[in-house]
Amino acid sequence: MSGRRKLIAGNWKMNGRHEDGVALATGLAEKLRGAGTVPFDLLVCPPATLIWPVAAAVTGSGVAVGGQDCHVKTSGAHTGDISPAMLTDAGCAYVIVGHSERRQDHKESDALIAAKAAAAHAAGLVAIICVGETKEQRQAGQAGAVVASQLAGSIPAGATATNTVIAYEPVWAIGTGLTATPADVAEIHALIRADLLKRLDSGAAVRILYGGSVKPDNAVELMAVPDVDGALVGGASLKVADFWGIASACL
Ligand code: 13P
């Protein structure tokens, strides 16, 4: 046993309207309540429009809520952005930063991601910092070097096992149905652990999630890989049965 409690996190991305978002959250809350004591934490990260009603729907159930991104500032003239303080106000305990879709779509740099994670920490949020190589980088044998460089640039001073989670999401495995093999996952997670041990006093206790086409039928295998401390799930987090099926791999 690693002593690290697994975290099963659902990233809903830009999906869901009020009715289905609340139904999904309510369904998960019922599952968790009905399961009694479980050896994992369950987290949902809805789109910003649904954070308030989802937080209300899961109150008291043990399901945690997170944002999918945040700004570095607390408030001000930043049209379209959401501050870490607003996320805590809405009921969030976590925020994802540096997802590859934001690195790509919004040209987010490692330095910006580190600043976002630091701002999240200052607001009392746990930052889930995402790293992962593209298909071209993997084919060129650069996966480990890319991840190491992203870690070096994206983890802020002040990161600890309490306020930081790392998510390894190979870009080529996201939404493609292609999953990294357990051996590939083990290799990169070991590299991340070694990096965290060097970088942080509490590096041994930081949770490292795997993300990229995690489904109920591959979750048992993936969750058994050393240094895999949970999953960051996209598509399969949008259905109660699928997401709960993944969480059940940790039972
Ligand atoms: P999929 O599970 O849909 O591959 O998405 C993974 C992801 O990007 C989670 O953040």
Residues whose N, C-alpha, C, O or C-beta is under 5 A from the ligand:
A	BS01	13P	N11 A173 I174 G175 T176 G211 G212 S213 V214 L232 V233 G234 G235 A236
